[in-house]
Amino acid sequence: MNKTRYGFAFMLGAIAIGMNHTATAADTVEPITATADIDWSKLQLTATGVDESVPTVQYRDQHTSVSSNAWSNTSSETNFRSVNNWTDTAQTNADAGTAYASAIASTLDFSGAAVSGESGNANSSGNRSVNFSLDGPGVLTVTVPYTLTLTGDTSGCYYCYGDRASVSANASFHSYGDNGSSDSYSNTSFSLYNDYWHASPDSQSGTLVFGIFASGAGTGSLTFNFDLAAGGGSVNPIPEPESYAMLLAGLGLIGMMMRRRKISRIA
């Protein structure tokens, strides 16, 4: 009986080692790189009015914030910066050995990058906002070009998820008057993403276009964002063919032992 018990434990251990070896062997994936660039030098804010009149727009409370974080099996780092304008340069960097993330915001560009190596994760994000007032009916239109890239192969990684590169923007406005009030809101977003089942194109460029309609005087806000993620786990839990063979062979041996033990008891 002890021999049977020891043999059973030995084969279970062998199966576990084989399965673990396969998972470790599938752990290597191509580094993931995600970038986003909002070309701030080409930002256009256009106000048009009703009956050939052009409303006056005043901007205030400009704000910029960027953050980056990276972590791996050995280390992690997180950084955050914030400035109350759109003109000062604000930059953050995070390094965790096998993973790296960085973000930068300046007067000319609003961009970030996230890079992840084997068993690493990285995120980078940025936000820019401004409040404004408009003194009459009209339309405020906002346009700004963007570019996204997302490169790297996660096809061999079942748990690799969340790799993405995205940009978004939105506008909101509230007008008020003696006879009532109205609200206007719009948003736009574009993204690339990778996972085990889906892969986006490597790059994409275009223009964020959004705005508000004002029925009268009022106040509103504009917000711009980028969000980047690279990594999300790199262990493939799906056994390779040789692991299936090892598993079936081990289970077969265990079945033979249990059957032999049953026959001996009957005898």
C-alpha positions in Angstrom: 0.0 0.0 0.0 2.9 2.4 0.8 4.5 1.7 -2.6 1.2 2.5 -4.3 0.9 5.7 -2.4 4.5 6.8 -3.1 4.1 5.9 -6.8 1.0 7.9 -7.0 2.6 11.0 -5.4 5.7 10.6 -7.6 3.7 10.6 -10.8 1.6 13.6 -9.7 4.8 15.5 -9.0 6.2 14.6 -12.4 3.0 15.8 -14.2 3.1 19.0 -12.2 6.7 19.6 -13.1 6.1 19.0 -16.8 3.1 21.3 -16.8 5.0 24.0 -15.0 7.9 23.7 -17.4 5.6 24.2 -20.4 4.0 27.3 -18.8 7.4 28.7 -18.1 8.7 28.0 -21.6 5.7 29.9 -23.1 6.4 32.9 -20.9 8.4 34.8 -23.4 6.5 37.2 -25.6 7.7 40.0 -27.9 8.0 43.4 -26.1 4.9 45.5 -26.3 5.2 49.2 -27.2 2.2 51.7 -27.1 2.5 55.3 -28.0 0.1 58.3 -28.4 0.7 61.7 -29.7 -1.8 64.6 -29.8 -0.2 67.3 -32.0 -0.8 70.3 -29.8 0.8 72.7 -32.2 -2.2 72.1 -34.6 -4.9 72.6 -32.0 -7.7 74.7 -33.5 -10.6 76.3 -31.5 -13.1 77.9 -33.8 -16.2 79.9 -32.7 -19.0 80.7 -35.1 -22.1 82.6 -34.4 -25.7 83.1 -35.5 -26.7 85.8 -38.0 -23.1 86.6 -38.8 -22.3 87.5 -35.2 -19.3 85.8 -33.6 -19.5 85.0 -29.9 -16.6 85.9 -27.6 -14.9 82.9 -25.9 -12.7 83.3 -22.8 -10.6 80.5 -21.6 -9.4 80.0 -18.0 -8.2 77.3 -15.5 -5.9 75.5 -17.9 -4.6 72.2 -16.4 -2.2 69.5 -17.5 -1.4 66.2 -15.7 0.6 63.2 -16.7 1.5 59.9 -15.0 3.5 56.8 -15.7 4.0 53.5 -13.8 5.9 50.3 -14.5 6.3 47.1 -12.6 7.9 43.7 -13.0 8.9 40.7 -10.9 11.7 42.6 -9.3 10.7 46.3 -8.9 8.1 48.9 -9.5 7.9 52.7 -9.9 5.1 55.3 -10.2 5.4 59.0 -11.0 2.8 61.8 -11.4 3.2 65.5 -12.4 0.6 68.3 -12.6 0.8 71.9 -13.8 -2.0 74.5 -13.8 -1.4 75.7 -17.4 -0.8 74.4 -21.0 2.6 76.1 -21.4 5.0 74.6 -18.8 6.7 71.3 -19.6 5.6 68.4 -17.4 7.2 65.0 -17.8 7.2 61.8 -15.8 9.2 58.6 -16.2 8.9 55.2 -14.6 11.4 52.3 -14.9 11.0 48.8 -13.5 13.9 46.9 -15.1 12.1 44.8 -17.7 9.2 47.3 -18.0 9.3 51.0 -18.9 6.8 53.8 -19.1 7.1 57.5 -19.8 4.8 60.5 -20.4 5.4 64.0 -21.6 3.3 67.1 -22.0 4.6 70.4 -23.4 3.6 73.5 -25.4 4.2 71.6 -28.7 3.0 68.1 -28.0 0.9 66.1 -25.7 2.2 62.5 -25.8 3.2 59.4 -24.0 4.7 55.9 -24.4 4.5 52.6 -22.5 6.9 49.7 -23.2 6.7 46.3 -21.6 9.2 43.5 -21.7 8.8 39.9 -20.6 6.8 39.6 -17.4 6.5 43.4 -17.2 3.6 45.9 -17.2 3.6 49.6 -18.0 1.0 52.4 -18.2 1.2 56.0 -19.3 -1.6 58.5 -19.3 -2.2 62.2 -19.7 -5.0 64.7 -19.2 -5.5 68.3 -20.4 -8.5 70.5 -19.5 -9.7 74.0 -19.7 -12.8 75.9 -18.7 -14.4 78.5 -20.9 -17.2 81.0 -21.1 -19.1 82.1 -24.2 -21.2 85.2 -24.4 -23.9 84.4 -26.9 -25.4 81.7 -29.2 -23.1 79.9 -31.5 -20.9 76.8 -32.1 -17.5 76.1 -30.7 -15.6 73.5 -32.7 -12.4 71.8 -31.6 -10.0 69.9 -33.9 -6.5 68.4 -33.1 -4.5 65.7 -34.9 -3.5 62.5 -33.2 -1.3 59.4 -33.9 -1.4 56.0 -32.2 0.9 53.0 -32.4 0.7 49.6 -30.8 3.4 47.0 -31.7 4.4 43.6 -30.3 3.1 40.1 -30.5 0.8 38.7 -27.8 -0.6 35.8 -29.9 1.2 33.2 -27.8 0.0 34.6 -24.5 -3.5 33.6 -23.3 -3.5 36.0 -20.3 -2.0 39.0 -22.2 -4.8 41.5 -22.2 -5.3 45.2 -21.8 -2.5 46.2 -24.3 -3.9 49.5 -25.7 -3.2 52.9 -27.1 -6.1 55.4 -27.0 -7.0 59.1 -27.2 -10.2 60.8 -26.3 -11.7 64.2 -25.9 -15.0 65.7 -24.8 -16.7 69.0 -24.5 -19.6 70.1 -22.2 -21.5 73.4 -22.0 -24.4 74.9 -20.0 -26.2 78.0 -21.2 -28.6 79.9 -19.1 -31.0 82.8 -19.4 -34.2 84.4 -18.2 -36.4 82.1 -20.1 -34.6 78.8 -19.4 -31.4 76.8 -19.9 -29.9 74.2 -22.1 -26.9 71.7 -22.1 -24.7 70.5 -24.9 -22.2 67.7 -24.8 -20.0 65.8 -27.3 -17.1 63.3 -27.2 -14.8 61.4 -29.5 -12.3 58.6 -29.0 -10.0 56.3 -31.0 -8.1 53.3 -29.8 -5.9 50.3 -30.8 -5.8 47.2 -28.6 -4.3 43.7 -28.6 -5.4 40.5 -26.8 -5.2 36.7 -27.4 -8.2 36.8 -29.8 -7.7 40.2 -31.5 -4.9 42.3 -32.9 -5.4 45.9 -34.0 -3.3 47.6 -36.8 0.1 48.7 -35.8 -0.7 52.4 -36.2 -3.5 54.9 -36.8 -3.6 58.6 -37.4 -6.5 61.0 -37.7 -8.2 64.1 -36.1 -10.2 64.5 -32.9 -13.2 66.6 -33.9 -15.8 67.7 -31.3 -17.6 70.7 -30.0 -20.7 72.3 -28.4 -23.7 74.2 -29.5 -24.6 77.2 -27.4 -28.2 78.5 -27.4 -27.1 81.5 -25.3 -24.4 82.7 -23.0 -22.9 80.1 -20.6 -19.9 78.2 -19.4 -18.3 74.9 -20.3 -15.2 72.8 -20.3 -12.9 70.9 -22.8 -10.9 67.8 -21.9 -8.2 65.8 -23.8 -6.8 62.4 -22.7 -4.4 59.7 -23.8 -4.2 56.3 -22.2 -1.5 53.6 -22.8 -1.0 50.1 -21.5 1.6 47.5 -22.3 1.7 44.1 -20.8 -0.9 42.4 -18.6 0.6 39.0 -17.9 2.7 36.8 -20.1 2.2 33.3 -18.8 0.4 30.9 -21.2 -1.6 28.4 -19.2 -2.5 26.3 -22.3 -0.3 23.2 -22.4 1.7 22.5 -25.5 1.2 19.0 -27.2 4.1 17.4 -25.3 2.5 18.4 -22.1 -0.8 16.9 -23.1 1.0 13.6 -23.8 2.7 13.7 -20.4 -0.6 14.4 -18.7 -2.4 11.5 -20.5 0.5 9.1 -19.8 0.6 10.0 -16.2 -3.2 9.6 -15.8 -3.0 6.3 -17.6 -0.4 5.0 -15.2 -2.4 6.1 -12.2 -5.5 4.4 -13.6 -3.5 1.1 -14.1 -2.3 1.3 -10.5 -5.7 2.0 -9.1 -7.1 -0.9 -11.2 -4.4 -3.3 -10.1 -5.0 -2.3 -6.5 -8.7 -3.0 -6.9 -8.1 -6.5 -8.5 -5.7 -7.5 -5.7 -8.4 -6.6 -3.1 -11.0 -8.7 -4.8 -8.5 -11.6 -5.0 
